[in-house]
Amino acid sequence: MEGTESSREKLKGQKLELKRCPILSIPGCWLFGMGILLAWSVALSNAAPPGVVIDHIPASTGVYIGSPSLAVLTNGDYVASHDLFGPKSTEYASAVTLVFRSSDRGRTWKQISEIQGQFWSSLFVHRGLLYILGTDKHHGNAIIRQSPDGGSRWTSPTNATTGLLRDNGQHHCAPMPVIEHRSRLWRPMERRHPPTGWGITYGAGMLSIAVDADLLKAANWTFSNFLPGDTNWLNGTFGGWLEGNAVVTRDGQLLDVLRVETPGYPEKAAIVQVSGDGRKMSFNPVQGFINFPGGAKKFAIRHDPKSDLYWSLATLVPERYQTQTRPARVRNTMALVCSKDLSNWTNRCILLHHPDTANHGFQYVDWLFEGNDIIAACRTAFDDAEGGAHNAHDANFLTFHRIEDFRSLTKR
């Protein structure tokens, strides 16, 4: 087992509660524009970011906060994690993931473990036990760990019976939802081939396992083929697909909905078909691309049975920022979006916004339904007493947010 305590001081932010957009209890904000966007005054340069601060790492360390993930234990405690990336990190050798726990519904957090050799990972609870699934480093092996005590201690994936699922390297993923469908667990992953570059060399794949199988045994897992993209797609503007979502349609078809790298607008996502046995990925480039707000950044999609809608927290680009640069680089706005059919998406409400795009970002949000609320962990680039984030991508905070009564939120 692995597990260490950290004595690093944590900054504590304020709670963000959304009741009806745009009625938000955040000091020092104002509303503007038809979209009723939120903004924080540049004068509040030393203010805490919106939400509750789970962790803070100054940009001066050369280590940045990545890959937020969130799970709820059977006793109601929340567990969150993030990995470390950047020039002073060990992401290319043996990456590090930090794990935190809250026993008061996200109001306060404490670090409970530090995992060596864990990156780009999803927390999830299955049959009462906490797991973390991802890679061991940047473009590394596919691995899974189990915790017997809610995140303080973790198994070591040293071989094919203890969580080392694939040892041929070059795997890529993000903290995407692990879903149950047809008595199996499903979670997308990409693999880089050839082992160079970013995005365009990624093949889209899917992992699955029977719900009653031992998740730590590699032989129990099914890996699909890894379907490559094509630079000729989207009239030659396709720059790669990554960070896919396992989503089930109303007629029971399993899909992998992926982020798409494109140079312009509207932002896109790709819908890849997954065979019933989980072994084959297929894609129709004529019909498979959809317009998706925030599709050039990581997004997580979940289906809500109560509203019978698909929901996501997307890092979209408001129209007035769409002339600045590639959409993947604009991360200053997070929105609540939904869809009836996975193809047509509606922006229901802007949740978080800062007018600066260079050093402010709300991104890589992992989230869960909790009754009438959404709870979320966000990779946040924001002002701090040490000079703020290195840039919008290289976040210096992990923040927690509760979006109350989310189904009623609109842009009105």
N, C-alpha and C positions, 0 to 999 in steps of 0.2 A: 504494500500500500504506500501511496505517496500523500503528503500533506504537510504544509508548513504554515505557521502564523506570520503575518506581516505586521510590523509596528508602525508603518508609514501613516502619518496623520492624514485624515480625510477631510476635505472641505464639505460642508453640509449646505446644500442650497435650499430654496424654498419650494413648497409643493405647488404644482400647477394643476388647477382643477377647472375643467371645462364643463359648463352647464348648458348654455345655449350659445352657439357662436353668434356674435363675438363677445359674449359676456365672460371675461376671464379675470381671475383674481391675481393679476401680476402687476406689481408696482412699476411705475415708470414706463408705461407703454401707451401707444396711441393707435387709432384706427384710421385707415385711409383707403381710398380707391373703391372701385366697384366690387372687388373681391373681398373687401373688408379684411385687409391683411394686418397682421400683428407686426410691430417693430419695437425694438428696444433702443432707447436713445444712446447715441455714441458717447454721450457725456457719462453714461453709467459704465465706464470702461473697466472699473474694478468690481462691478456687481457680479453676483453669482449668476450662472446661466439659469434659464427656466427649468423647472422641475426640481427633483431631489438629486443632489450629487451623490452618486455611488462611489466614484473614484475620480481622482484628478492627478495628472502627471504633467508638470510644466514642460513646455516645448524645448526649453534649454537642455533637457536631458538627452535629446535626440531619440527618445522613445515615445511612441504615440499609441493611442488607444484604438483598437480595432475590434471588429466582429462581436458586437453585443449579442448576448443570448439570454433568454428568460424562461424559467419554469416555475411551476407551483407544486410543492410537495403535497403528499396526502394529508399532512397535518395543517395545511394552509400556509406554511412559510413560503416565501419567495426565494428563489436562487437566481442569481445573475452571474454572467461571466463576460470577460473580454480578453483578447489576446494582446500581445505587445508587438509592434512593428516599428520600422524606422532604422536609421543608420547605426544607432548604438544598441539595437536589439539583437537577439540571436535567431531571428525568424528563418534564416536560410540554413541554420545548422541544427538546432533543437529549440523550437519555439516555446514560448511561455504563455500560459493562460492563467489568469487570476479568477478566483471564484468568491462570490459574496453572498450573504444571506440576510434576509429581513424577516423578523418575527412580528412586525407590526404593520403589515400590509403596505410596505414600501416607504414608510416614514423615515426609518433609519436603517443603515446597512453596516455590516461588518465583514471584512475579508476573513474567509475561513480556510482557504487553501491556495496553493500555487502549484500548478501542474507543469512539470518539465516535459517538453515534447508533445505539445498540443496546440493546434492552430486552426483557424477558420471553422469553428466548431459549434454544433447545436447541442444545447441541453434539452433533455426530454425525460419525462417520467413514464415508465412502462411497468405495469403490474407492481406498483408500489416502490420501485427502485429508480434511482436517478442515474441517467447515462449521459455521456458526452461523446459525440460522434463528429469526426473531422479528419484532419491530417496531422502528421507529426511535425511538419515544418512547411515553409513556402514551397509549393509544388512537391509534396512529400508522399509518404505512404498513407493509405486509408486505414484509420484506426478507430476503435471504440473503447471506452472505459466505463466501468460501473462503480458507483459509490454506495457503500452499505449504510452510510450515516448522513445522507442529505448533503454531501458535497465537501466534507472535511477530509475524507480519505478516498483514494481512488486506486483501482487496479492498474497494473502496468501491462501494456500490450506488447509483450516480448516475443510472442509466437502466435501461431494460427489457432491456438486454443484459448488464448488469453486476451484477444482483442485486435491482433494484427490481421486486418482483413485482406489487404493487398500490399505486398512489399516491393512492387515494381516502380514505385515513385510516380511523380509528375501528376498527381491528383490535385484538383482544385475544387473549392466549394465555398460556401458561406454558411452562417447559422440559419439554415432554412427549416421550415416546419417538417417534422417527422409525423406522417399521418397514417392512420389505420384504414385499410380498405380491403375487402374480401379476405379477411383473416390474415392479412400480412401488413407489416410496416413498410413504408415507402419513404425514400429520401433521395433527391437528385445529387449527382456529383459530376464534375467534368474531369477529363483527362487531357493533358497537353501532349500533342504529337504533330510535328516533331517537337522535341523538348527545348524549344526556343520561343521567345516572344510572349505576347500577352493577348488573350482574347481570340484572335483570328485562328490560332492553332488549337483551340479548345474543342473537344468533342463532347456533346451533350449525352449524359448517361443517367441511369437510375439504379439504385440499390434497393433490394427488398429482402424480407425475411418473414417466415411464419411467426405469428404472434406468440406461439407457445414454444418456440425454439430458444436455445441458448444463444443470446446475442453476442457473446464473446467468442464463439466458434466460427471461424471464417468459412468452413464448409457449409454452414447453414445459410449463408448469404448468396443471393443471386445478383450478379452484375449484368446489366444489359451491355450491348455494344455501345461504343462511344461514337456518336454520329458527328462527323465534321461539318463545319459550315463552308460557305463558298463566297469568295470575294465578289462574285458576279451578282449576288443577290442585291436587292434594293437598288437596282441600276448602278451597281458598282460601288455603293456606299457602305455595304455591310462590313463592319469591323470586328465581328465576333459575337458570340453569345456565351453567357455564363450565369452562375448563381440562380439555377432553376428552382421552380416551385412545383412540388407534387400537388396536383389539384384534380378532384374528381367532378365530372360533369353530372348533371341531373340524370342522365341515362346510364351512369356508371362507368363512363370511359375515363381512364386515367390519363392525365396530361402532364407534361413538363413545360411550364410557362417560364421563359427565360428573359433575363435582361439582355438588351441588344445595344451594341456600341454603334452609333451612327453620328455623323458630323452635324446634322441639322434637325429640324422640327417638321412635323410633330415627332415626339419620341416614340420608340417602337418597343414591342415585346414580341417574342416568337412562341408559338404554340406547337409543341412537338407531341406526336402521338406515341403512347407506350402500349406495347402488346399486353394481352391479358396475363401472360406468364412472366412479364417483366424482363424479357430477354431481348426485345427488339425495339429500337427507337426509329421513327420515320417522320418525315417532314415534307410538306408541300409548300414550296416557297411562294407560290402564287396566292394561296389562301392563308398561309400560316402566320404571316406578319399582321399585327394589329397596332393601332395607335394606343399607346398607354402613357398617361401622364406620369413622368418620372421613370420611364422605361430604360433610360441610360444609366440609372443607378440601381443598386440592389433594392428589391422590394419583396415583401412577404405577403402572400395571398391566403386567406382563410374563408371558409364558407360558414355563414351564420344561419342555423336552422330556423331561428325565430323570425328573421326578416326574409329568409330564403334569398339572400344576396351574398355575393362574394365581396369581401372588403380588403383594403390594403391601406397602409400608411406609406405614402409615396413622397419621395423627394423630387417634386416637380419644379419646373422653371416658369414663373409668371411671365406673361407675354412681354412685359417691358424689359426683361433681362435676356430675351432670346436672341439678341444681336451681339452679345458680348463675346461668347466663345462656344466651344462644344458643350452640349447639354450635360455631359458627364462631369464637367468641371463646376457646374453651378449647383450648390447644395444648401442654399440659404433658406429654403422654404419646404416645410413638411405639411402635407395635406391628407385629409381623410377622403378616400375615393371608394366607389363601389360599382358593382356591375350585376346585371341579371344573368348575363350569358357569357361572361369572360371576354367578350369581344368589344363591347361598347361600355366605356367607363365614364362615370360622372364624378366631378370634383364636388364633394359635399361641403367641405369646409377647410379653410386654411387654419392649421393648428399652431404652427411655429414659423416665424419669419424674422429675419434680420436684414436690413437694407444693404449691408455689405456682403459681397460675394467672395471677396479675396480670402478672408480669415474667419468666416463664420459658416458653420454647416450643421444641419440636422439630418443624419444619414444612417443607413444600415440598421434601421429600426427593427427590432424583434419584438413581437407583441402577442398578447393572448386575450381572448374574451374572458370576462369575469362578470357574469350576470348581465346587467345593463351597461357595464363599463368595459373599456379596453385598458389594459395595463401594458406598459411599453418600456423597453430599455433602448436608449438612443446614443449613438456615437456623436458627440457634440463638440464642435470647434467653437470656442467662445472666449471672451475676455477673461483674464485673470490678473492677479497682482504681479505676475512675472512677465507681462507683455503680451499675453494672449496666445492663440494657436499659431503654429508654424504656417499653416495655410488652412483652407476650408476642408481639405481632404485629411490632413494630419491632425486628428482630433486630440484635444487635451482633457476631455471630460467623458465620463460615462454617466448618463442621467436617467432617472426614472420618472415616468409620467403616468398619471391616471386621467383618462378621458371619460368623463361621466356622461351617462345617458347618450352614448354615441349615436344611436339610431335616430335620434331627433335632431341632430346637428345639420344645419344648412348654411348657405352663404347669405341668407337674408340679413 
